[in-house]
Amino acid sequence: MPSSHHNTFTLPAPHRRATLPALCAIGALALLTGCGETSRLPETGVAGTAPQLPTPSTSLIPTVKVAPVQGWPADATPKPAPGMVVTAFARGLDHPRWITTLPNGDVLVAESNKPANAGEGKTPSIRDWVQGLFMKRAGAAVPSADRITLLRDADGDGVAEVRSVLLQGLTSPFGMALVGETLFIANADAVVKVPYQLGQMQITATPTRLVELPSKINHHWTKNLIASADGSKLYVTVGSNSNIGENGLENEEGRAAIWEVDARTGQHRVFASGLRNPNGLAWEPGSGKLWTVVNERDELGNDLVPDYLTSVEDGAFYGWPWSYFGQHVDERVQPPRPDMVAKAKAPDYAIGAHVAPLGLAMADKTALAGNFGTGAFIGNHGSWNRKPPSGYKVVFVSFVDGRPQGLPRDVLTGFLSADGKALGRPVGVALDQRGGLLVADDVGNAVWRVGATGP
């Protein structure tokens, strides 16, 4: 596939959604206390391969409900599925977001948060203000550690006894991939690379920039990457700069997409587009196809729009912002673009509404996966705008003949307390050398390991 040309996807003329007038003090108070609550709905809304989507619902005051941060009590852990056991692989980390396992068994953890300058050049809306307030309650406003830490479990007991700062001074790092003796890192503003040899505990070399990534305003700052089997290409996620383009489509150029980047030259193109906020990336082991999990749009109701898991086809368009889950038109986006809606490809699998899937790891029938089968482990970070809350767990979706089947099954739960506080929030997931599942918990400041208790 060609990769010698730059981004070829061109957005149409910019549009802006009509902004809400400033809310009065009474209205703002109503927003913060959650007026307009609907009756209780199924935990995640629609899920599966052929979801029946409900009718959209909009209101002047959007649903906002974030679980306040409590953190884990001493010696407390999440709850694994029956037949599984969970251990604290590492505690006392600083907002661990992403995990990469290396061929020698070492584990790299990106300790990261939103860039300090995110939002520069943007006029905050009421929605931004309210979401920001609730994100502080959710523990998402702490300064970014901007480092990668190496963890090593040499004796195989499920606990890392060695910890070393591998690299620091980064810019909200997220995705990582080791190709040969080069470590690629997806910062919020660029993919960088640095020499690295297995076993090395600290990198002293200065990373060099391979390709710049869109970062102006930065509504979605997390950037992930994965290498092709031969290491010649990198696939990089770039989330949208808004919910449905309200910040202006001129600020969406190259965003809501997965890029294909030449690992040697940095030349790049849009591989797939219309993906509002793709995060986790994984190769399906049977077919070799690229899969991703995507956070969809907000403010269409508690059960819309379902976040999803999908295979990613070269050149495919997945609808954002003009439509969702295929060709369901979002009437809020003006002017309409029926030509773009007609191109929209429906994703393969609905995970649930507002579950915020971030982590993705594909597994075959080995070790922990043998207790579940072949399929995808997904870290659902959890909703901030749904009643009742959804996500806040790690789930498994079975695959048959390279396609998802059935409903998600719980792997790791208990991140929400009985009174609705966040003890933790799962993000990145990865399988270790022994077949255990590692889970980054950015609120609990830990990496958990899920292993099997039996053969």
VMD Tcl script that draws the C-alpha trace (Angstrom):
set ca {
  {0.00 0.00 0.00}
  {1.36 3.44 -0.83}
  {2.80 5.60 1.91}
  {4.93 8.14 0.11}
  {2.36 10.91 0.08}
  {0.97 13.09 2.82}
  {-2.52 13.16 4.29}
  {-5.00 12.91 1.41}
  {-8.31 13.24 3.28}
  {-9.68 16.76 2.87}
  {-12.50 17.98 5.07}
  {-15.21 20.16 3.57}
  {-15.81 23.79 4.43}
  {-15.95 24.35 8.17}
  {-19.22 24.37 10.05}
  {-20.08 25.21 13.59}
  {-22.84 23.92 15.77}
  {-24.94 26.70 17.25}
  {-23.55 27.40 20.71}
  {-25.84 27.46 23.71}
  {-26.44 30.83 25.34}
  {-24.76 31.34 28.67}
  {-26.70 29.52 31.37}
  {-27.94 31.47 34.34}
  {-26.83 30.48 37.84}
  {-29.96 28.41 38.41}
  {-29.47 26.56 35.14}
  {-25.82 25.86 35.90}
  {-26.75 24.51 39.33}
  {-29.35 22.26 37.73}
  {-26.73 20.97 35.32}
  {-24.31 20.13 38.10}
  {-26.95 18.35 40.18}
  {-28.12 16.26 37.24}
  {-31.66 17.40 36.52}
  {-33.58 15.58 33.81}
  {-32.50 12.11 34.96}
  {-34.11 9.35 32.94}
  {-35.42 6.03 34.21}
  {-32.83 3.33 34.83}
  {-31.57 1.67 31.65}
  {-29.49 -1.48 30.99}
  {-25.94 -1.04 32.18}
  {-24.31 -0.35 28.83}
  {-27.25 0.15 26.49}
  {-26.88 -1.65 23.17}
  {-24.09 -4.15 22.55}
  {-23.26 -6.87 20.06}
  {-22.83 -7.31 16.33}
  {-26.27 -6.08 15.23}
  {-27.44 -3.51 17.79}
  {-30.92 -2.03 17.62}
  {-30.25 1.64 18.25}
  {-32.77 3.73 20.20}
  {-34.16 7.06 19.06}
  {-31.79 9.99 19.70}
  {-32.71 12.39 22.47}
  {-31.24 15.84 23.03}
  {-31.78 18.47 25.68}
  {-30.56 21.92 26.62}
  {-28.89 20.42 29.68}
  {-26.81 17.35 28.82}
  {-26.41 14.43 31.21}
  {-23.28 14.77 33.33}
  {-22.46 12.11 35.91}
  {-18.85 11.35 36.79}
  {-17.77 9.01 39.54}
  {-15.73 11.07 42.05}
  {-12.27 9.67 42.75}
  {-11.79 7.72 45.96}
  {-8.86 5.44 45.17}
  {-8.23 1.95 46.48}
  {-8.21 1.24 50.21}
  {-5.07 -0.46 51.45}
  {-4.73 -4.00 50.09}
  {-7.99 -3.72 48.11}
  {-8.04 -4.89 44.50}
  {-10.50 -5.11 41.62}
  {-12.58 -8.30 41.31}
  {-11.48 -10.87 38.73}
  {-13.77 -13.24 36.87}
  {-14.40 -16.66 38.44}
  {-11.34 -18.88 38.09}
  {-9.04 -15.85 37.91}
  {-6.83 -14.18 40.47}
  {-5.66 -10.56 40.54}
  {-2.43 -9.19 41.98}
  {-1.00 -5.68 42.21}
  {1.77 -5.88 39.62}
  {2.85 -2.36 40.61}
  {1.41 0.35 42.86}
  {2.34 3.95 43.53}
  {2.56 4.96 39.88}
  {1.59 8.41 38.61}
  {-1.50 8.17 36.39}
  {-0.43 5.07 34.43}
  {-2.25 5.11 31.08}
  {-0.68 2.66 28.68}
  {1.24 -0.63 28.77}
  {3.60 -2.30 26.32}
  {5.23 -5.68 26.96}
  {8.68 -6.34 25.52}
  {10.05 -9.62 24.13}
  {12.21 -10.20 27.23}
  {9.18 -9.84 29.55}
  {9.86 -6.28 30.70}
  {6.82 -4.02 30.87}
  {6.77 -0.37 29.84}
  {4.19 1.94 31.41}
  {3.40 5.42 30.11}
  {2.64 7.66 33.12}
  {0.79 10.46 31.45}
  {-2.08 12.90 31.48}
  {-3.53 15.74 29.45}
  {-0.95 18.27 28.17}
  {-0.69 21.44 30.23}
  {-1.40 23.61 27.18}
  {-4.43 21.64 25.94}
  {-7.22 24.03 25.05}
  {-5.01 26.97 24.07}
  {-6.63 29.00 21.32}
  {-10.12 27.73 22.13}
  {-13.02 29.72 23.55}
  {-14.46 27.43 26.24}
  {-18.15 26.57 25.97}
  {-20.50 25.85 28.85}
  {-20.09 22.18 27.98}
  {-16.29 22.48 28.24}
  {-16.55 24.24 31.58}
  {-18.89 21.66 33.08}
  {-16.95 18.72 31.69}
  {-13.70 20.19 33.01}
  {-15.20 20.60 36.47}
  {-16.36 17.02 36.54}
  {-13.08 15.73 35.12}
  {-11.35 17.27 38.14}
  {-13.68 15.25 40.33}
  {-12.76 12.19 38.26}
  {-9.03 12.65 38.88}
  {-8.20 13.63 35.31}
  {-6.75 17.07 36.06}
  {-3.46 16.07 37.72}
  {-0.25 17.24 35.98}
  {1.25 14.79 33.52}
  {4.32 12.88 34.74}
  {5.46 12.74 31.09}
  {7.57 9.62 31.55}
  {7.87 5.94 30.73}
  {8.65 3.55 33.57}
  {10.09 0.05 33.15}
  {8.74 -2.73 35.38}
  {10.34 -6.17 35.71}
  {8.96 -9.32 37.35}
  {12.06 -11.52 37.24}
  {10.78 -14.24 39.58}
  {7.38 -14.61 37.90}
  {5.25 -14.09 41.02}
  {2.97 -11.51 39.39}
  {4.60 -8.57 41.17}
  {7.26 -6.32 39.63}
  {10.19 -6.17 42.02}
  {12.23 -3.89 39.72}
  {11.15 -0.39 38.74}
  {13.15 2.17 36.79}
  {12.37 5.45 35.05}
  {13.23 4.56 31.47}
  {12.63 7.93 29.81}
  {11.27 11.26 30.98}
  {10.65 14.76 29.66}
  {8.11 13.57 27.09}
  {4.86 15.31 26.07}
  {1.88 13.35 27.37}
  {3.16 10.00 26.02}
  {0.70 7.21 25.31}
  {1.35 4.48 22.70}
  {4.72 2.71 22.48}
  {6.21 0.13 20.11}
  {9.65 -1.46 19.96}
  {10.85 -2.23 16.42}
  {14.29 -3.81 16.37}
  {16.42 -1.49 18.46}
  {14.19 1.57 18.07}
  {11.49 2.55 20.54}
  {8.67 4.57 18.99}
  {6.52 6.71 21.29}
  {3.30 8.54 20.46}
  {3.40 11.87 22.26}
  {0.37 14.15 22.16}
  {2.02 16.27 19.46}
  {4.37 13.93 17.59}
  {5.65 10.41 17.12}
  {9.22 10.29 18.41}
  {11.86 7.57 18.27}
  {14.88 6.73 20.38}
  {17.50 3.93 20.30}
  {16.81 1.14 22.79}
  {18.24 -2.30 23.53}
  {16.33 -4.98 25.42}
  {17.26 -5.07 29.09}
  {18.27 -1.41 29.16}
  {16.95 0.20 32.36}
  {17.39 3.84 31.38}
  {17.51 5.75 28.11}
  {19.92 8.68 28.03}
  {19.62 9.47 24.31}
  {17.35 12.33 23.24}
  {14.29 11.24 21.22}
  {14.00 12.58 17.68}
  {10.71 13.54 16.03}
  {9.52 11.25 13.25}
  {6.23 12.94 12.36}
  {4.21 15.81 13.78}
  {0.67 15.01 14.97}
  {-2.32 17.38 15.20}
  {-2.38 18.90 18.66}
  {-3.95 22.36 18.38}
  {-6.69 22.75 21.02}
  {-6.44 18.98 21.62}
  {-9.94 17.85 22.58}
  {-8.67 14.24 22.43}
  {-4.98 14.21 23.29}
  {-4.20 10.48 23.54}
  {-2.27 9.12 20.56}
  {-1.61 5.41 20.20}
  {0.53 3.47 17.75}
  {1.23 -0.07 16.61}
  {3.85 -1.41 14.19}
  {3.22 -3.61 11.17}
  {4.54 -7.17 11.29}
  {7.67 -6.21 9.34}
  {8.17 -2.99 11.29}
  {8.15 -0.79 8.19}
  {4.88 1.00 9.01}
  {3.34 2.52 12.10}
  {-0.40 2.95 12.53}
  {-1.21 5.97 14.69}
  {-4.53 7.01 16.21}
  {-5.54 10.69 16.14}
  {-8.83 11.52 17.86}
  {-11.19 14.32 16.90}
  {-10.93 17.86 18.24}
  {-14.58 18.02 19.29}
  {-17.79 16.14 19.90}
  {-19.35 16.70 16.45}
  {-17.16 19.34 14.83}
  {-18.34 22.30 16.91}
  {-14.79 23.65 17.17}
  {-14.71 24.10 13.41}
  {-13.81 21.50 10.82}
  {-10.66 23.45 9.99}
  {-9.45 22.15 13.37}
  {-10.27 18.56 12.38}
  {-7.84 18.26 9.49}
  {-6.09 14.90 9.77}
  {-8.05 14.01 12.90}
  {-10.72 11.41 13.76}
  {-8.49 9.02 11.87}
  {-5.81 6.36 11.88}
  {-2.64 7.33 10.06}
  {-0.20 5.05 8.30}
  {3.35 6.33 8.88}
  {6.56 5.16 7.23}
  {8.72 4.15 10.21}
  {11.90 5.27 8.45}
  {10.94 8.56 6.79}
  {7.84 9.77 8.65}
  {5.87 10.14 5.41}
  {2.24 9.47 6.15}
  {-1.30 9.21 4.88}
  {-4.75 8.74 6.37}
  {-5.36 5.00 6.48}
  {-8.98 5.22 7.72}
  {-11.16 8.19 8.73}
  {-14.47 9.08 10.36}
  {-13.36 7.43 13.64}
  {-14.22 9.97 16.34}
  {-11.66 8.88 18.93}
  {-9.82 5.63 18.19}
  {-7.48 4.39 20.92}
  {-6.50 0.75 21.33}
  {-4.97 -0.98 18.30}
  {-4.32 -4.69 17.81}
  {-3.68 -7.23 15.06}
  {-6.20 -10.07 14.96}
  {-3.96 -13.17 15.10}
  {-5.87 -15.32 12.61}
  {-6.50 -12.87 9.78}
  {-3.75 -10.36 10.49}
  {-6.29 -7.52 10.21}
  {-5.97 -4.29 12.18}
  {-8.67 -3.67 14.83}
  {-9.40 -0.67 17.02}
  {-11.77 0.51 19.74}
  {-13.48 3.88 19.28}
  {-15.15 6.39 21.63}
  {-18.23 7.73 19.88}
  {-20.10 11.05 20.24}
  {-22.10 12.40 23.18}
  {-25.36 14.20 23.98}
  {-27.77 11.94 22.08}
  {-29.03 10.09 25.14}
  {-27.95 7.52 27.71}
  {-27.90 4.71 25.16}
  {-26.47 6.56 22.17}
  {-24.03 6.37 20.61}
  {-22.50 2.95 21.33}
  {-18.72 2.93 21.52}
  {-17.39 0.18 19.31}
  {-14.80 -2.39 18.30}
  {-14.09 -2.67 14.60}
  {-11.71 -3.97 11.99}
  {-10.06 -1.13 10.10}
  {-10.04 -1.21 6.32}
  {-7.65 0.80 4.19}
  {-9.47 3.86 2.84}
  {-12.67 3.22 4.79}
  {-14.77 6.06 6.26}
  {-16.72 5.36 9.48}
  {-19.15 8.29 9.55}
  {-17.93 10.95 11.98}
  {-19.22 13.61 12.27}
  {-22.13 13.26 9.83}
  {-23.39 9.84 10.88}
  {-22.89 7.17 13.51}
  {-22.82 3.37 13.51}
  {-23.01 3.32 9.77}
  {-25.53 5.60 8.15}
  {-27.53 6.86 11.15}
  {-27.56 10.58 10.40}
  {-26.66 13.03 13.16}
  {-29.10 15.86 12.47}
  {-27.10 18.26 14.67}
  {-24.26 18.44 12.14}
  {-24.82 21.23 9.64}
  {-24.67 21.50 6.73}
  {-25.70 17.88 6.02}
  {-23.45 15.75 3.84}
  {-25.47 12.87 2.34}
  {-22.52 12.04 0.11}
  {-20.35 11.37 3.18}
  {-23.12 9.46 4.96}
  {-23.45 7.19 1.92}
  {-19.78 6.23 2.30}
  {-20.02 5.45 6.01}
  {-19.07 1.90 6.95}
  {-20.80 0.37 9.96}
  {-18.41 -0.89 12.67}
  {-18.28 -4.58 13.52}
  {-19.34 -4.60 17.16}
  {-21.08 -2.30 19.66}
  {-19.45 -2.44 23.10}
  {-21.99 -0.21 24.85}
  {-22.92 3.44 25.18}
  {-20.36 5.78 26.77}
  {-18.22 2.96 28.19}
  {-15.10 4.76 26.86}
  {-13.06 1.83 25.53}
  {-9.35 2.63 25.51}
  {-7.35 -0.56 25.98}
  {-7.33 -3.39 23.43}
  {-5.39 -6.65 23.39}
  {-6.06 -9.59 21.07}
  {-5.49 -13.10 22.42}
  {-5.45 -16.65 21.17}
  {-6.16 -19.76 23.24}
  {-3.15 -19.56 25.52}
  {-2.82 -19.09 29.30}
  {-5.42 -16.58 30.53}
  {-7.07 -16.43 27.12}
  {-7.56 -20.19 27.35}
  {-10.13 -19.51 30.05}
  {-12.01 -17.21 27.71}
  {-11.08 -18.40 24.21}
  {-9.88 -16.38 21.26}
  {-10.90 -12.74 21.26}
  {-10.33 -9.20 22.49}
  {-9.68 -7.86 25.98}
  {-10.99 -4.28 26.25}
  {-10.30 -1.72 28.97}
  {-13.45 0.39 29.42}
  {-12.40 3.60 31.18}
  {-15.97 4.50 32.16}
  {-18.64 7.07 31.38}
  {-18.79 10.68 32.49}
  {-22.23 11.46 31.04}
  {-24.51 8.46 31.49}
  {-27.09 7.48 34.07}
  {-26.51 4.84 35.29}
  {-22.74 4.86 34.75}
  {-21.32 2.39 32.25}
  {-17.87 0.94 31.68}
  {-15.43 1.00 34.62}
  {-14.36 -2.58 33.88}
  {-12.29 -4.82 31.64}
  {-14.32 -7.07 29.36}
  {-13.66 -9.86 26.87}
  {-15.33 -10.23 23.47}
  {-15.09 -13.70 21.92}
  {-14.03 -14.11 18.30}
  {-15.05 -16.93 15.96}
  {-13.37 -17.16 12.56}
  {-11.87 -13.73 13.04}
  {-15.14 -11.98 13.93}
  {-16.65 -10.91 17.29}
  {-19.51 -13.01 18.63}
  {-21.87 -12.82 21.62}
  {-21.96 -10.21 24.37}
  {-19.01 -8.80 26.36}
  {-17.99 -10.87 29.39}
  {-16.54 -9.36 32.55}
  {-12.85 -9.96 33.23}
  {-12.07 -7.37 35.91}
  {-14.71 -5.38 37.79}
  {-15.16 -3.58 41.10}
  {-13.70 -0.25 39.99}
  {-16.84 1.53 41.24}
  {-17.75 1.49 44.92}
  {-21.28 0.73 46.11}
  {-21.92 4.47 46.53}
  {-20.68 5.34 43.04}
  {-17.12 6.47 43.71}
  {-14.22 5.52 41.44}
  {-11.74 3.27 43.20}
  {-9.93 3.04 39.88}
  {-10.42 3.31 36.11}
  {-8.94 0.80 33.64}
  {-7.10 2.08 30.57}
  {-4.44 0.12 28.69}
  {-4.40 -3.68 28.65}
  {-1.66 -6.07 27.50}
  {-0.84 -9.76 27.74}
  {2.46 -10.58 29.42}
  {4.90 -13.35 28.53}
  {3.21 -15.79 30.88}
  {-0.22 -15.17 29.40}
  {-1.51 -12.97 32.24}
  {-3.44 -9.79 31.53}
  {-1.93 -6.49 32.67}
  {-4.28 -3.56 33.25}
  {-3.22 0.08 33.71}
  {-5.41 1.86 36.28}
  {-4.91 5.62 36.00}
  {-7.07 6.54 38.99}
  {-5.83 3.73 41.24}
  {-2.23 4.54 40.18}
  {-1.56 0.84 39.74}
  {-0.99 -1.89 37.19}
  {-3.05 -5.00 37.95}
  {-2.28 -8.50 36.73}
  {-5.05 -11.03 36.11}
  {-3.96 -14.67 36.01}
  {-5.61 -18.06 36.01}
  {-5.91 -20.00 39.25}
  {-5.99 -23.39 37.53}
  {-4.56 -25.12 34.48}
}
mol new
graphics top color blue
foreach p $ca { graphics top sphere $p radius 0.5 }
foreach p [lrange $ca 0 end-1] q [lrange $ca 1 end] { graphics top cylinder $p $q radius 0.2 }
display resetview
